[in-house]
């Protein structure tokens, strides 16, 4: 009888493959085993021999501890994507795995560091999204701003706003451009998680991705993944999240007053972009939602924007700084720089490669390999009321 690996958890192997984007056939070829053997490992009917286990760890760049520890709770809410049709199942599965890994990193940190308590308003939205009117979406956006003591002007850092109120945000390379961001409400701790695509190198678009995901968190947290599989419902909730994003980032009264200072042209929207820090496309959409332009005027703006090539890259996209998550890296620095836990202990608690933790923890590359990193943060200073 061939000796296997005691305690091996087959579902973790599939999770690792999904996270790395490697098929079972490709993995079998690298390991020098049959496709059926990989299937048996993943089903739990067999475990890999020690030499095969070593190859698995090397190929998937994960420590053996990863395959010996059960996955933690994922969260009970639906995961939201901008477009299901243009996003492959493989791409969705990969980023969902990466978000679960983010959960585990956060859980490891919270064992030693007290994180900000979630402060998110709750809205009595109908379970059926078809009963949610556009006027309701606008009002929810206004109420959310008031809950966080925001005025009607341009938003400051949206990442800071969310993190100060207990959300967890990370940026990761999704390996595809079709997925902008995803979000999920993790009910066991009452906090939302947001994962942004590092490939989206535009501050304005990244900010709107976050606003869009906030809309899902507020409007659609009670929907299931099965609900979103229905095309008509998926389109409806996406339209509602877009409407929320516009209303949250560009409040109707204040933005309309701003527009009175000039003509509603691409040049004028370009002038407003550094102030409101949203894309020109978003401003066109918002003026359309508010009924400030006729359909013909809106169509001409979209056509001119495309002719300018701005549907691919807008002016100022290379100049406005991209907002960077700070909560998780600060907490990890607090934990390790002050030697509350050794690096070795932390890495054993987080059963991932150091590079995975650095990416999902928003840490500087190579930090976990540096034993002499100096203390950088001691406390989380409380923001002044109304600050974001």
Secondary structure, 3 states (H helix, E strand, C coil): CCCCCCCCCHHHHHHHHHHHCCCHHHHHHHHCCCHHHHHHHHHCCCCCCHHHHHHHHHHHCCCHHHHHCCCCCCCCCCCECCCCCCCCHHHHHHHHHHHHHHHHHHHHHHCCCCCCCCCCCCCCCCCCHHHCCHHHHHHHHHHHHHHCCCCCCCCCCHHHHHHHCCCEEEEECCCCCCCCEEEEEECCCCEEEEEEECCCCCHHHHHHHHHHHHHHHHHCCCCCHHHHCCHHHHHHHHHHHHHHHHHHHCCHHHHHHHHCCCCCCHHHHHHHHHHHCCCHHHHHHHHHHCCCCCHHHHHHHHHHHHHCCCCCCCCCCCCCCCCCCCHHHHHHHHHHHCCCCCHHHHHHHCCCCHHHHHHHCCCCCCHHHCCCCCCCCCCCCCCCCCCC
